[in-house]
Amino acid sequence: MNAPLPEHALQFMPSAGFRARSKEVVENPFLRKSFRGAMDFLIDKRITQFPDKEELESLRTLGEHIRQYNLGKLPDILEQLETRLTENGVHVHWAETPDEANAIILGICQKHSAKLMIKGKSMVSEEIELNHAAEAAGIDAMESDMGEYIVQLAGEKPSHIIMPAIHKTKEEIAKLFYEKVPGIDYTDNVDALIQIGRNVLREKFLVADIGLSGVNFAVAETGTLCLVENEGNGRMSTTVPPVHIAITGIEKIVEKLEHVPPLLSLLTRSATGQNISTYFNMISGPRKSHEKDGPTEVHLVLLDNGRSQAYADEQLRKTLQCIRCGACMNHCPVYTRIGGHAYGTTYPGPIGKIISPHMLGLEATATMATASSLCGACGEVCPVKIPIPDLLMRLREESFTAPHANPAMRGQGAGYSALVTGIWRGWAFVYRSPFWYRTVTWLGSRFGWLMPSKQGPWTTVRVPLKPAPKRLRDMLKERG
């Protein structure tokens, strides 16, 4: 069975349309109920994995220290990783931008006259829109993770970094398979649907020229690429095709192998509520002469794409501690109501709001940091203690203050408005002065009828703001 891929890959939508896309989901009660149920399920599973709060906090603190230790030494351990991998027979490539990363990967494919690339789960490949670039180069790039395979068949993008198809029901998937996979009967039995997907993918593993994967942790001291998964597709993608290409962000590096177990424990328990994942792959090089399986050639592409910008600032560097568990999304009241597609970016939810500005610039993401209630849930559940609310406040400051020389971020001041700034300065002046406060509130209580009925975004979902006809001080005075 050969399932055709969509004719055209779907590009990520500009974040400028975030408000309109959010409104569509909020007005869809079925989607809201589905997301709420899925997030509650994941929250409950995580709770069962951390019954001891002291143990959880101790492990979180350890995870935070490991990530900060390795980020503090990042330039050195990146060089160490390259040295060890090269000694192990792995080809290491450096890419500053998505275009460079795509050029490197497609160059390897063209060198081997590749026609089919089978992909294990990789959010970084989504980040660079590799599927779209491969299609333009005449190469089929097929997802082998079941969730990724489903959204690829639908011509969509993942709506969650751990569970890409969480926004789809089994009935929708059944209809999709019936329409897209030749020679099958309609069924909404989950086990049968999974078997259909596996049958399609098995054929592709056997004939693929290139296998591509992400990397969860790269160990510098041993030159080892660690891959966490549950379906076995990652192992198939990295061992069956003759060439394996791994791609990862430059921050996914640890110096020592002993740093991996605590992070793995935090990752699996925070992400899917599992004590440990089904598979943990450790790749240290291509097949050796005495070995019977594995690729004959292994490549690693290390991608920057704005990460060095975050690294350069001591506070923003904490963004790079992320281990991509998705716990912040599962607990976020905003993500729970609108899902991942509303954001229009590779990484949705709280982590997306703090990392996307470095990848895409504040010009494209200035409003994303304001899509938060600042309730703090994301920071409280982050397994490596990223202070997400603090970083959101910093990004708001970078977005909406006047542009200045030597900015910390590309696009600083993109959301700046002289009018809005003037209004807030006027408000601050009034509230600092008892005389002006009494004067303005008196005028407001007498001339409130002059307030406009349309007050921008506020009145799209609320009644217009209108001063009360009597001030509190006036009512108290009347009462003696």
C-alpha positions as CSV (number, residue, x, y, z in Angstrom):
1,M,0.0,0.0,0.0
2,N,1.4,3.4,-1.0
3,A,-0.2,6.4,0.5
4,P,0.3,9.5,-1.6
5,L,1.7,12.6,0.1
6,P,0.0,15.9,-0.2
7,E,0.6,17.7,-3.4
8,H,1.9,20.8,-1.7
9,A,3.4,21.1,1.8
10,L,1.6,23.5,4.1
11,Q,3.8,26.4,5.1
12,F,3.5,27.8,8.6
13,M,1.1,30.7,8.9
14,P,2.2,34.2,9.9
15,S,1.8,34.8,13.6
16,A,0.0,38.1,12.7
17,G,-3.1,36.0,12.1
18,F,-2.9,34.6,15.6
19,R,-6.0,36.5,16.9
20,A,-8.2,35.4,14.0
21,R,-7.1,31.7,14.2
22,S,-7.6,31.7,18.0
23,K,-11.1,33.1,17.5
24,E,-12.0,30.2,15.1
25,V,-11.0,27.6,17.7
26,V,-12.7,29.3,20.6
27,E,-15.9,29.4,18.7
28,N,-15.7,25.7,18.0
29,P,-17.1,23.9,21.1
30,F,-16.1,20.5,19.8
31,L,-12.4,21.4,19.4
32,R,-12.4,23.1,22.8
33,K,-13.8,20.1,24.5
34,S,-11.3,17.8,22.7
35,F,-8.3,19.8,23.8
36,R,-9.6,20.2,27.3
37,G,-10.0,16.4,27.6
38,A,-6.6,15.6,26.1
39,M,-4.8,18.1,28.3
40,D,-6.6,16.9,31.5
41,F,-5.6,13.3,30.6
42,L,-1.9,14.3,30.2
43,I,-1.9,16.4,33.4
44,D,-3.3,13.4,35.4
45,K,-0.7,11.1,33.9
46,R,2.1,13.4,34.9
47,I,0.8,13.7,38.4
48,T,0.8,9.9,38.9
49,Q,4.5,9.9,37.9
50,F,5.5,12.4,40.5
51,P,3.7,11.3,43.7
52,D,6.5,12.7,45.9
53,K,6.7,16.4,45.7
54,E,10.1,16.6,47.3
55,E,11.5,14.1,44.9
56,L,10.0,16.0,42.0
57,E,11.5,19.3,43.2
58,S,14.9,17.7,43.8
59,L,14.9,16.2,40.3
60,R,13.8,19.5,38.7
61,T,16.6,21.3,40.5
62,L,19.1,18.7,39.3
63,G,17.7,19.0,35.7
64,E,18.0,22.8,35.9
65,H,21.6,22.6,37.1
66,I,22.6,20.1,34.4
67,R,21.1,22.3,31.6
68,Q,22.7,25.5,33.0
69,Y,26.1,23.8,33.5
70,N,26.1,22.5,29.9
71,L,24.9,25.8,28.4
72,G,27.6,27.6,30.4
73,K,30.2,25.5,28.5
74,L,28.3,25.2,25.2
75,P,31.0,26.5,22.8
76,D,33.6,24.1,24.3
77,I,31.4,21.0,24.4
78,L,30.2,21.6,20.9
79,E,33.8,21.5,19.7
80,Q,34.3,18.4,21.8
81,L,31.2,16.8,20.3
82,E,32.4,17.4,16.8
83,T,35.8,16.0,17.6
84,R,34.4,12.8,19.2
85,L,31.8,12.2,16.4
86,T,34.4,12.7,13.7
87,E,36.7,10.2,15.5
88,N,33.7,7.8,15.5
89,G,33.2,8.2,11.7
90,V,30.2,10.7,11.8
91,H,30.2,13.7,9.4
92,V,29.4,16.9,11.3
93,H,27.8,19.9,9.6
94,W,27.1,23.4,10.9
95,A,24.1,25.4,9.7
96,E,23.3,28.9,10.8
97,T,19.9,29.2,9.0
98,P,17.1,26.8,7.9
99,D,18.2,27.4,4.3
100,E,21.7,26.3,5.1
101,A,20.4,23.2,6.9
102,N,18.1,22.2,4.0
103,A,21.0,22.7,1.5
104,I,23.2,20.4,3.6
105,I,20.6,17.7,3.9
106,L,19.5,17.9,0.3
107,G,23.1,17.9,-0.8
108,I,23.7,14.6,0.9
109,C,20.5,13.2,-0.6
110,Q,21.6,14.3,-4.1
111,K,25.0,12.9,-3.6
112,H,23.4,9.5,-3.1
113,S,20.8,10.0,-5.8
114,A,18.1,9.6,-3.1
115,K,14.4,9.5,-4.1
116,L,12.9,8.7,-0.7
117,M,13.7,10.0,2.8
118,I,12.0,8.2,5.7
119,K,11.8,10.4,8.8
120,G,11.7,9.7,12.5
121,K,10.2,12.4,14.6
122,S,12.1,15.6,14.5
123,M,10.7,19.0,15.5
124,V,13.9,20.7,14.1
125,S,13.1,19.3,10.6
126,E,9.7,20.9,11.0
127,E,11.4,24.1,12.1
128,I,13.4,24.3,8.8
129,E,10.4,23.0,6.8
130,L,12.5,20.2,5.4
131,N,9.5,18.4,3.8
132,H,8.7,21.4,1.7
133,A,12.3,21.9,0.6
134,A,12.6,18.2,-0.2
135,E,9.5,18.2,-2.3
136,A,10.8,21.2,-4.3
137,A,14.0,19.2,-4.9
138,G,12.0,16.2,-6.2
139,I,12.6,14.0,-3.1
140,D,9.8,12.4,-1.1
141,A,10.1,13.0,2.6
142,M,7.8,10.7,4.5
143,E,7.0,10.8,8.2
144,S,7.2,7.5,10.1
145,D,6.0,8.7,13.5
146,M,2.3,7.8,13.5
147,G,1.1,11.2,14.6
148,E,3.4,13.0,12.1
149,Y,2.3,10.6,9.4
150,I,-1.4,11.4,10.1
151,V,-0.9,15.2,9.9
152,Q,1.3,14.8,6.8
153,L,-1.5,12.9,5.1
154,A,-3.9,15.6,6.0
155,G,-1.5,18.3,4.7
156,E,-1.3,19.9,8.1
157,K,1.4,20.7,10.6
158,P,1.8,19.2,14.1
159,S,-0.4,20.9,16.8
160,H,1.7,19.6,19.7
161,I,5.4,18.9,19.9
162,I,4.9,15.5,21.5
163,M,1.5,14.4,20.2
164,P,1.3,15.9,16.7
165,A,-2.2,14.7,15.8
166,I,-3.8,15.4,19.2
167,H,-6.3,17.7,17.6
168,K,-7.8,14.9,15.5
169,T,-10.5,12.3,16.5
170,K,-10.3,8.7,15.5
171,E,-13.3,9.3,13.1
172,E,-11.3,12.0,11.3
173,I,-8.3,9.7,11.1
174,A,-10.4,6.9,9.8
175,K,-11.9,9.0,7.1
176,L,-8.4,10.3,6.2
177,F,-7.0,6.8,5.9
178,Y,-10.0,5.7,3.8
179,E,-9.5,8.6,1.4
180,K,-5.7,8.6,1.2
181,V,-4.5,5.0,1.6
182,P,-5.4,2.9,-1.4
183,G,-7.1,-0.5,-1.0
184,I,-8.4,-0.3,2.6
185,D,-11.9,-0.4,4.0
186,Y,-13.2,2.3,6.3
187,T,-12.7,1.5,10.0
188,D,-12.5,3.7,13.1
189,N,-11.0,0.9,15.2
190,V,-7.8,2.4,16.7
191,D,-5.8,-0.8,16.6
192,A,-6.8,-1.4,13.0
193,L,-5.8,2.2,12.0
194,I,-2.4,1.8,13.7
195,Q,-1.8,-1.5,11.8
196,I,-2.8,0.2,8.5
197,G,-0.2,2.9,9.1
198,R,2.5,0.3,10.1
199,N,1.9,-1.7,7.0
200,V,2.4,1.4,4.8
201,L,5.5,2.5,6.6
202,R,7.2,-0.9,6.7
203,E,7.5,-0.9,2.9
204,K,9.0,2.6,3.0
205,F,11.7,1.6,5.6
206,L,12.9,-1.1,3.2
207,V,13.2,1.1,0.1
208,A,14.2,4.5,1.6
209,D,17.6,5.9,0.5
210,I,17.9,8.2,3.5
211,G,16.8,7.9,7.1
212,L,16.4,11.2,9.1
213,S,16.0,11.7,12.8
214,G,16.1,14.3,15.5
215,V,18.3,14.1,18.6
216,N,17.1,14.4,22.2
217,F,20.6,14.5,23.7
218,A,24.1,14.6,22.1
219,V,26.8,13.5,24.5
220,A,30.1,15.3,23.9
221,E,32.5,13.0,25.9
222,T,31.5,9.9,23.9
223,G,30.2,11.3,20.6
224,T,26.8,9.7,21.1
225,L,23.4,10.7,19.7
226,C,20.6,9.8,22.0
227,L,17.1,9.3,20.6
228,V,14.0,8.9,22.8
229,E,10.9,7.2,21.2
230,N,7.9,4.9,21.8
231,E,7.1,3.4,18.4
232,G,10.3,1.9,17.1
233,N,10.2,4.1,14.0
234,G,13.1,6.1,15.2
235,R,15.3,2.9,15.4
236,M,14.0,1.8,11.9
237,S,14.8,5.2,10.4
238,T,18.3,5.3,11.8
239,T,19.3,1.7,11.0
240,V,17.6,0.4,7.9
241,P,18.4,3.0,5.2
242,P,22.0,3.1,4.1
243,V,22.5,6.7,5.1
244,H,21.3,8.3,8.4
245,I,21.1,12.1,8.8
246,A,20.4,13.5,12.3
247,I,19.5,17.1,12.9
248,T,19.4,19.0,16.1
249,G,19.7,22.5,17.6
250,I,23.0,23.5,19.1
251,E,21.6,23.5,22.6
252,K,20.7,19.8,22.8
253,I,24.3,19.0,24.0
254,V,25.4,17.5,27.3
255,E,29.1,17.1,28.3
256,K,28.9,13.8,30.1
257,L,26.9,10.6,29.7
258,E,25.9,10.7,33.4
259,H,23.9,13.9,32.6
260,V,21.4,12.0,30.5
261,P,19.5,9.7,33.0
262,P,18.1,12.6,35.1
263,L,17.0,14.5,32.0
264,L,15.5,11.3,30.4
265,S,13.5,10.7,33.6
266,L,12.2,14.2,33.6
267,L,11.4,14.1,29.9
268,T,9.4,11.0,29.7
269,R,7.5,11.5,32.9
270,S,6.7,15.2,32.1
271,A,5.8,14.6,28.5
272,T,3.6,11.5,28.3
273,G,3.4,10.4,31.9
274,Q,5.6,7.4,31.3
275,N,8.1,6.1,33.8
276,I,10.5,5.5,30.8
277,S,10.1,5.5,27.1
278,T,9.7,2.3,25.1
279,Y,13.0,2.8,23.2
280,F,16.2,4.7,24.0
281,N,18.6,4.7,21.1
282,M,22.3,5.5,21.4
283,I,24.1,6.1,18.1
284,S,27.8,6.6,18.1
285,G,28.8,6.0,14.5
286,P,28.1,4.2,11.2
287,R,28.1,0.4,10.8
288,K,31.5,-1.2,11.4
289,S,33.0,-3.9,9.2
290,H,32.1,-6.7,11.6
291,E,28.5,-5.5,12.1
292,K,25.5,-6.9,10.1
293,D,23.2,-3.9,10.2
294,G,23.1,-0.1,10.5
295,P,23.8,2.7,8.1
296,T,27.1,2.9,6.3
297,E,27.1,6.7,6.6
298,V,26.0,8.9,9.4
299,H,25.7,12.7,9.4
300,L,24.8,15.3,12.1
301,V,23.6,18.7,11.2
302,L,23.9,21.3,14.1
303,L,21.4,24.1,13.6
304,D,21.7,27.6,15.1
305,N,18.6,29.5,13.7
306,G,18.5,32.2,16.4
307,R,19.8,30.1,19.3
308,S,23.1,32.0,19.5
309,Q,21.0,35.2,19.9
310,A,19.3,33.8,22.9
311,Y,22.6,32.4,24.2
312,A,24.2,35.8,24.1
313,D,21.9,37.3,26.8
314,E,22.2,35.9,30.3
315,Q,18.4,35.9,31.0
316,L,17.2,34.8,27.5
317,R,19.8,32.0,27.6
318,K,17.4,30.1,30.0
319,T,15.1,29.6,27.0
320,L,17.7,27.0,25.7
321,Q,17.3,24.8,28.8
322,C,14.2,23.3,27.2
323,I,14.1,19.5,26.7
324,R,11.0,19.6,24.5
325,C,8.6,17.7,26.9
326,G,5.5,19.8,26.1
327,A,4.4,20.0,29.8
328,C,4.1,23.8,29.6
329,M,1.6,23.3,26.8
330,N,-0.4,20.7,28.6
331,H,-0.9,23.0,31.6
332,C,-1.3,26.3,29.7
333,P,-4.9,27.7,29.9
334,V,-4.4,29.5,26.5
335,Y,-3.0,26.5,24.6
336,T,-5.8,24.3,26.1
337,R,-8.4,26.5,24.5
338,I,-6.9,27.3,21.1
339,G,-4.5,24.4,20.4
340,G,-1.3,24.5,18.5
341,H,-2.3,25.6,15.0
342,A,-3.5,29.0,16.1
343,Y,0.1,30.0,16.9
344,G,1.2,29.5,13.3
345,T,4.7,28.6,14.4
346,T,6.7,25.4,14.7
347,Y,6.7,25.5,18.5
348,P,3.3,26.5,20.0
349,G,2.3,27.2,23.5
350,P,4.5,28.8,26.2
351,I,7.8,27.4,24.9
352,G,6.8,28.6,21.4
353,K,6.2,32.1,22.7
354,I,9.7,32.4,24.1
355,I,11.7,30.6,21.5
356,S,10.0,31.6,18.3
357,P,11.0,35.3,18.6
358,H,14.6,34.2,18.3
359,M,14.0,32.1,15.3
360,L,11.6,34.3,13.4
361,G,12.4,37.8,14.8
362,L,10.1,40.0,16.9
363,E,8.7,41.5,13.7
364,A,6.8,38.3,13.1
365,T,6.1,37.4,16.7
366,A,5.7,40.6,18.7
367,T,2.1,39.8,19.7
368,M,2.7,36.2,20.8
369,A,4.2,37.1,24.2
370,T,1.0,38.9,25.1
371,A,-1.1,35.7,24.5
372,S,-0.6,34.7,28.1
373,S,-2.5,35.2,31.4
374,L,0.9,35.0,33.3
375,C,-0.7,32.5,35.6
376,G,2.7,30.9,36.1
377,A,1.5,27.3,35.5
378,C,4.1,26.8,32.7
379,G,7.0,27.8,35.0
380,E,5.7,25.7,37.8
381,V,5.6,22.4,35.8
382,C,8.7,23.0,33.6
383,P,11.0,20.0,34.5
384,V,14.1,22.1,34.1
385,K,12.7,25.2,35.8
386,I,12.7,27.6,32.8
387,P,11.2,30.9,34.2
388,I,8.8,31.2,31.3
389,P,6.6,34.0,32.8
390,D,9.7,36.1,33.4
391,L,10.9,35.5,29.9
392,L,7.5,36.5,28.5
393,M,7.7,39.8,30.4
394,R,11.2,40.4,29.0
395,L,9.9,39.7,25.5
396,R,7.0,42.1,26.0
397,E,9.5,44.7,27.0
398,E,11.7,44.0,24.0
399,S,8.7,44.1,21.6
400,F,6.9,47.2,22.8
401,T,9.6,49.6,24.0
402,A,11.1,52.2,21.5
403,P,13.8,50.8,19.2
404,H,17.3,51.5,20.4
405,A,20.9,50.9,19.5
406,N,22.5,47.5,20.2
407,P,19.3,45.6,20.8
408,A,19.4,42.1,22.4
409,M,17.0,40.7,19.8
410,R,16.3,41.0,16.2
411,G,13.3,43.2,15.6
412,Q,13.5,44.9,19.0
413,G,10.7,47.5,19.2
414,A,8.6,45.9,16.5
415,G,5.4,46.4,18.5
416,Y,6.2,49.9,19.6
417,S,3.5,52.5,19.3
418,A,4.1,56.1,20.2
419,L,0.3,56.6,20.8
420,V,0.0,53.7,23.2
421,T,3.2,54.7,25.0
422,G,1.9,58.2,25.3
423,I,-1.4,56.9,26.8
424,W,0.4,54.9,29.4
425,R,2.7,57.7,30.3
426,G,-0.3,59.9,30.7
427,W,-2.0,57.3,32.9
428,A,1.1,57.0,35.1
429,F,1.3,60.8,35.4
430,V,-2.4,61.1,36.5
431,Y,-2.0,58.3,39.1
432,R,1.1,59.8,40.6
433,S,-0.6,63.1,41.3
434,P,-3.5,63.3,43.8
435,F,-4.7,66.6,42.2
436,W,-4.7,65.3,38.7
437,Y,-6.2,62.0,39.8
438,R,-9.2,63.8,41.5
439,T,-9.6,66.1,38.5
440,V,-9.6,63.4,35.8
441,T,-11.9,61.1,37.7
442,W,-14.3,64.0,38.3
443,L,-14.3,64.8,34.6
444,G,-14.8,61.1,33.8
445,S,-17.8,60.7,36.1
446,R,-19.5,63.8,34.5
447,F,-18.6,63.2,30.8
448,G,-18.5,59.4,30.6
449,W,-21.2,59.5,27.9
450,L,-18.5,60.7,25.5
451,M,-16.7,57.4,25.7
452,P,-16.8,55.7,22.2
453,S,-18.8,52.5,21.8
454,K,-16.0,50.8,19.8
455,Q,-12.9,50.5,21.9
456,G,-10.6,48.3,19.7
457,P,-10.0,44.6,20.6
458,W,-11.7,45.2,24.1
459,T,-15.2,45.5,22.7
460,T,-14.9,42.5,20.4
461,V,-15.8,40.3,23.4
462,R,-16.7,42.9,26.1
463,V,-19.0,45.8,26.7
464,P,-17.5,49.3,26.3
465,L,-15.6,50.8,29.2
466,K,-17.5,53.7,30.8
467,P,-16.8,55.6,34.0
468,A,-19.3,55.3,36.7
469,P,-21.6,58.3,37.2
470,K,-20.3,58.7,40.7
471,R,-16.8,58.2,42.1
472,L,-16.2,56.1,45.1
473,R,-15.0,59.2,47.1
474,D,-18.3,60.9,46.2
475,M,-20.4,58.0,47.4
476,L,-18.4,57.8,50.6
477,K,-18.9,61.5,51.1
478,E,-22.6,61.2,50.7
479,R,-22.7,58.5,53.4
480,G,-20.9,60.8,55.8
